[in-house]
Each structure stands twice: as structure tokens, then as C-alpha cells.
Amino acid sequence: MITKFEEVFDKIKTHPKKQIVIAVAHDSTVLEAVLMAEKLDITDYILVGDEKKY
């Protein structure tokens, strides 16, 4: 049973990394979440968004 938030990430790391597509990747909140997940090394990304808005 998972009782701490950190245990969620420990469980995720036991599985192979997946590649996901991130829509609206020009949004600062979305990019912040991507950077946090990147630090945890839990997935690979394809970013889709408006480069001019970034």
C-alpha cells in the first residue's frame, strides 16, 4: 500500500519509461510540470505548442 507521495514515484520508476505527447507545451505551467517530471526521469516527451507564445 502506498502511504506517501514519494512512494508513487518509486513505483513509477520500476516500470519502463513511456513517451507522451504534451499539448499546449507553450504554457508556462505545463513546461514547469514537464521539467519536474524530467528531473525524476520518469518519461520522455514530444512537446506540441505555439513557439511564438513561448
SENUGU-114624 format. One line per field, with one value per atom (N, C-alpha, C, O, CB): chain; residue number from 1; residue in one letter; x, z, y. Coordinates in Angstrom, 2 decimals, always signed. Atoms other than C-alpha are relative to their C-alpha. Glycine has a CB too. Example, Ala and Ser with C-alpha at 12.3 -4.5 7.8 and 13.67 -1.06 7.14 Angstrom:
residues 2
chain (A,A,A,A,A,A,A,A,A,A)
resi (1,1,1,1,1,2,2,2,2,2)
resn (a,a,a,a,a,s,s,s,s,s)
X (+0.89,+12.30,+0.90,+1.94,-0.99,-0.82,+13.67,-0.77,-0.26,+0.41)
Z (+0.00,+7.80,+0.00,+0.66,+1.25,-0.06,+7.14,+0.73,+0.90,-1.42)
Y (-1.19,-4.50,+1.20,+1.18,+0.03,-1.19,-1.06,+1.09,+2.20,+0.46)
This chain:
residues 54
chain (A,A,A,A,A,A,A,A,A,A,A,A,A,A,A,A,A,A,A,A,A,A,A,A,A,A,A,A,A,A,A,A,A,A,A,A,A,A,A,A,A,A,A,A,A,A,A,A,A,A,A,A,A,A,A,A,A,A,A,A,A,A,A,A,A,A,A,A,A,A,A,A,A,A,A,A,A,A,A,A,A,A,A,A,A,A,A,A,A,A,A,A,A,A,A,A,A,A,A,A,A,A,A,A,A,A,A,A,A,A,A,A,A,A,A,A,A,A,A,A,A,A,A,A,A,A,A,A,A,A,A,A,A,A,A,A,A,A,A,A,A,A,A,A,A,A,A,A,A,A,A,A,A,A,A,A,A,A,A,A,A,A,A,A,A,A,A,A,A,A,A,A,A,A,A,A,A,A,A,A,A,A,A,A,A,A,A,A,A,A,A,A,A,A,A,A,A,A,A,A,A,A,A,A,A,A,A,A,A,A,A,A,A,A,A,A,A,A,A,A,A,A,A,A,A,A,A,A,A,A,A,A,A,A,A,A,A,A,A,A,A,A,A,A,A,A,A,A,A,A,A,A,A,A,A,A,A,A,A,A,A,A,A,A,A,A,A,A,A,A)
resi (1,1,1,1,1,2,2,2,2,2,3,3,3,3,3,4,4,4,4,4,5,5,5,5,5,6,6,6,6,6,7,7,7,7,7,8,8,8,8,8,9,9,9,9,9,10,10,10,10,10,11,11,11,11,11,12,12,12,12,12,13,13,13,13,13,14,14,14,14,14,15,15,15,15,15,16,16,16,16,16,17,17,17,17,17,18,18,18,18,18,19,19,19,19,19,20,20,20,20,20,21,21,21,21,21,22,22,22,22,22,23,23,23,23,23,24,24,24,24,24,25,25,25,25,25,26,26,26,26,26,27,27,27,27,27,28,28,28,28,28,29,29,29,29,29,30,30,30,30,30,31,31,31,31,31,32,32,32,32,32,33,33,33,33,33,34,34,34,34,34,35,35,35,35,35,36,36,36,36,36,37,37,37,37,37,38,38,38,38,38,39,39,39,39,39,40,40,40,40,40,41,41,41,41,41,42,42,42,42,42,43,43,43,43,43,44,44,44,44,44,45,45,45,45,45,46,46,46,46,46,47,47,47,47,47,48,48,48,48,48,49,49,49,49,49,50,50,50,50,50,51,51,51,51,51,52,52,52,52,52,53,53,53,53,53,54,54,54,54,54)
resn (m,m,m,m,m,i,i,i,i,i,t,t,t,t,t,k,k,k,k,k,f,f,f,f,f,e,e,e,e,e,e,e,e,e,e,v,v,v,v,v,f,f,f,f,f,d,d,d,d,d,k,k,k,k,k,i,i,i,i,i,k,k,k,k,k,t,t,t,t,t,h,h,h,h,h,p,p,p,p,p,k,k,k,k,k,k,k,k,k,k,q,q,q,q,q,i,i,i,i,i,v,v,v,v,v,i,i,i,i,i,a,a,a,a,a,v,v,v,v,v,a,a,a,a,a,h,h,h,h,h,d,d,d,d,d,s,s,s,s,s,t,t,t,t,t,v,v,v,v,v,l,l,l,l,l,e,e,e,e,e,a,a,a,a,a,v,v,v,v,v,l,l,l,l,l,m,m,m,m,m,a,a,a,a,a,e,e,e,e,e,k,k,k,k,k,l,l,l,l,l,d,d,d,d,d,i,i,i,i,i,t,t,t,t,t,d,d,d,d,d,y,y,y,y,y,i,i,i,i,i,l,l,l,l,l,v,v,v,v,v,g,g,g,g,g,d,d,d,d,d,e,e,e,e,e,k,k,k,k,k,k,k,k,k,k,y,y,y,y,y)
X (+0.83,+0.00,+0.88,+1.86,-0.95,-0.75,+1.27,-0.58,-1.78,-0.04,+0.46,+1.11,+0.65,+0.24,+0.26,-0.69,+3.48,+0.10,+0.22,+1.42,-0.06,+3.59,+1.29,+1.28,-0.13,-1.28,+7.26,-0.05,+0.63,+1.12,+0.13,+6.28,-0.65,-0.42,-0.82,+0.60,+4.22,+1.11,+1.11,-1.00,-1.09,+7.37,+0.94,+1.46,+0.79,-0.80,+9.31,-0.64,+0.05,+0.17,+0.74,+6.62,+0.08,+0.27,-1.48,-0.08,+6.64,+1.35,+1.44,-0.26,-1.36,+10.40,+0.29,+1.29,+1.01,-0.22,+10.07,-0.52,-0.27,-0.69,+0.55,+8.29,+0.82,+1.47,-1.49,-0.72,+9.81,-0.56,-1.76,-0.08,+0.43,+9.72,-0.93,-0.76,+1.22,+0.92,+6.90,+0.26,+0.81,-1.48,-0.08,+6.83,-1.41,-2.34,+0.63,+1.30,+3.98,+0.07,+1.13,-0.51,+0.10,+2.81,-0.61,-1.63,-0.86,+0.47,+2.37,-0.58,+0.14,+1.14,+0.65,-0.18,+0.10,+0.26,-1.50,-0.09,-0.09,+1.34,+1.39,-1.19,-1.33,+3.62,+0.57,+1.63,+0.95,-0.45,+3.97,-0.48,-0.06,-0.49,+0.51,+2.11,+1.05,+1.64,-1.31,-1.06,+4.46,-0.26,+0.67,+0.16,+0.33,+2.62,+0.26,+0.76,-1.47,-0.24,+2.79,+1.50,+1.96,-0.64,-1.45,+6.50,+0.63,+1.58,+0.64,-0.50,+7.11,-0.22,+0.66,-0.68,+0.30,+5.43,+0.91,+1.36,-1.47,-0.90,+7.49,+1.40,+2.04,+0.03,-1.34,+10.71,+0.09,+1.10,+0.37,-0.01,+9.76,+0.02,+0.74,-1.23,+0.02,+8.96,+1.33,+1.78,-1.16,-1.30,+12.21,+1.06,+1.89,+0.44,-0.95,+14.18,-0.18,+0.79,-0.19,+0.27,+12.50,+0.32,+0.34,-1.46,-0.35,+13.43,-1.06,-0.75,+1.37,+1.08,+10.02,-0.64,-1.42,-1.04,+0.60,+9.08,+0.78,+1.60,-1.46,-0.54,+10.15,-1.16,-2.32,+0.72,+1.03,+8.25,+0.09,+1.17,+0.04,+0.12,+7.07,-0.82,-1.98,-0.67,+0.68,+6.17,-0.66,-0.04,+0.99,+0.77,+3.46,-0.59,-1.32,-1.12,+0.55,+2.63,+0.41,+1.05,+0.46,-0.28,+2.96,+1.34,+1.42,-1.15,-1.32,+6.65,-0.01,+0.75,+1.03,+0.07,+5.72,-0.53,-0.22,-0.87,+0.56,+3.83,+0.96,+0.79,-1.29,-0.98,+6.79,+0.97,+1.91,+0.70)
Z (+0.00,+0.00,+0.00,+0.74,+1.21,+0.07,-0.89,+1.01,+1.01,-1.45,-1.02,+2.00,-0.10,+0.58,+1.37,+0.18,+0.86,-1.48,-2.31,+0.66,+1.40,-2.34,-0.66,-1.84,-0.09,+0.56,-2.85,-0.45,-1.40,+1.03,+0.35,-2.98,-1.38,-2.05,+1.06,+1.34,-6.10,-1.04,-1.98,-0.22,+0.96,-7.93,+0.05,-0.98,+0.26,-0.11,-6.58,-0.80,-1.47,+1.48,+0.74,-8.04,-1.50,-2.28,+0.46,+1.42,-11.37,-0.58,-1.69,-0.21,+0.48,-11.67,-0.20,-0.83,+0.96,+0.20,-11.55,-1.36,-1.76,+1.12,+1.32,-14.93,-1.09,-0.84,-0.11,+1.10,-18.34,-0.28,-0.12,-1.29,+0.35,-19.38,-1.20,-2.10,-0.29,+1.12,-21.71,-0.66,-0.04,+0.47,+0.70,-24.30,-0.07,-0.47,-1.42,+0.04,-24.03,-0.80,-0.94,+1.42,+0.74,-26.10,+0.93,+1.57,-1.30,-0.83,-24.29,-0.91,-1.68,+0.89,+0.77,-25.90,+0.79,+2.01,-0.30,-0.59,-25.19,+0.74,+1.84,+0.97,-0.63,-24.45,+0.12,+0.72,-0.79,-0.15,-24.71,+1.32,+1.68,-1.17,-1.27,-21.40,+1.10,+1.22,+0.38,-1.02,-18.51,+1.08,+1.56,+0.66,-1.01,-16.05,-0.53,+0.19,+0.44,+0.63,-18.47,-0.08,+0.23,-1.41,+0.09,-19.05,+1.37,+1.48,-0.64,-1.35,-15.32,+0.42,+1.02,+1.00,-0.33,-14.87,-0.78,-0.24,-0.30,+0.82,-17.73,+0.59,+0.67,-1.46,-0.60,-16.12,+1.30,+1.57,+0.25,-1.26,-12.76,-0.29,+0.37,+0.86,+0.36,-14.38,-0.63,-0.44,-0.97,+0.61,-16.35,+1.08,+0.95,-0.94,-1.11,-13.12,+0.66,+1.14,+1.05,-0.58,-11.87,-0.97,-0.59,+0.43,+1.05,-15.16,-0.13,-0.13,+0.31,+0.05,-15.45,-1.37,-1.57,+0.99,+1.32,-19.08,-1.02,-0.67,+0.03,+1.10,-22.47,-0.62,-0.49,-1.07,+0.45,-24.22,-1.47,-2.06,+0.81,+1.27,-27.52,+0.34,+0.75,-1.16,-0.35,-27.00,-1.22,-2.28,+0.63,+1.08,-29.16,+0.51,+1.51,-0.52,-0.42,-28.91,-0.96,-1.98,+1.41,+0.82,-30.37,+0.45,+1.52,+0.10,-0.36,-30.37,+0.21,+1.02,-1.07,-0.11,-30.76,+1.35,+1.81,-1.11,-1.32,-27.44,+1.12,+2.24,+0.24,-1.02,-25.57,+0.05,+0.85,-0.27)
Y (-1.18,+0.00,+1.24,+1.32,+0.00,-1.25,+3.44,+0.98,+1.26,+0.60,-0.93,+5.87,+1.37,+2.32,-0.57,-1.28,+8.64,+0.31,-0.59,-0.02,-0.42,+10.66,-0.46,-0.82,+1.53,+0.43,+9.77,-1.46,-1.84,+0.18,+1.41,+6.10,-0.18,-1.18,-0.74,+0.05,+6.83,+0.04,-0.75,+1.19,-0.12,+7.90,-1.21,-1.64,+1.27,+1.23,+4.93,-1.13,-1.90,-0.41,+1.04,+2.66,+0.25,-0.68,-0.05,-0.35,+4.51,-0.39,-0.90,+1.51,+0.26,+4.10,-1.48,-1.82,+0.58,+1.43,+0.30,-0.47,-1.61,-0.79,+0.33,+0.37,+0.67,+1.68,+0.42,-0.64,+1.14,+1.40,+1.66,-0.86,-1.36,+4.80,-0.04,-0.86,+0.90,-0.15,+5.79,+1.35,+2.26,-0.12,-1.28,+8.52,+0.58,-0.11,-0.15,-0.64,+11.01,+1.29,+1.90,+0.27,-1.26,+13.95,+1.04,+0.80,-0.17,-1.10,+17.24,+1.07,+1.70,+0.58,-1.06,+19.57,+1.31,+1.29,-0.35,-1.34,+23.31,+0.15,+0.69,+0.26,-0.02,+23.00,+1.40,+1.58,-0.87,-1.39,+26.78,+0.61,+1.71,+0.85,-0.50,+27.20,-0.18,-1.25,-0.72,+0.05,+28.00,-1.05,-1.69,+1.38,+1.01,+25.74,-1.40,-2.27,+0.12,+1.30,+22.82,-0.26,-1.36,-0.06,+0.16,+23.41,-0.25,-1.02,+1.23,+0.23,+23.56,-1.46,-2.07,+0.95,+1.40,+20.17,-0.95,-1.96,-0.32,+0.83,+18.72,+0.01,-1.04,+0.52,-0.08,+19.96,-0.78,-1.43,+1.46,+0.77,+18.46,-1.50,-2.25,+0.36,+1.42,+15.11,-0.42,-1.55,-0.30,+0.30,+15.30,-0.23,-1.13,+1.15,+0.18,+15.69,-1.37,-1.95,+1.11,+1.32,+12.50,-1.13,-2.30,-0.10,+0.97,+10.76,-1.10,-2.29,-0.63,+0.99,+9.10,-0.15,-1.08,+0.37,+0.12,+9.71,+0.81,+1.66,+0.46,-0.80,+11.05,+0.76,+0.36,-0.91,-0.91,+13.82,+0.36,+0.38,+1.24,-0.70,+15.16,+1.24,+1.13,-0.90,-1.24,+18.81,+0.61,+0.74,+1.00,-0.59,+20.38,+1.31,+1.32,-0.97,-1.29,+24.08,+1.08,+0.82,+0.35,-1.16,+27.52,+0.62,+1.23,+1.04,-0.52,+28.51,+1.51,+2.03,-0.36,-1.46,+32.16,+0.44,+1.53,+0.57,-0.34,+32.11,-0.29,+0.20,-0.75,+0.33,+30.70,+1.12,+1.08,-1.34)
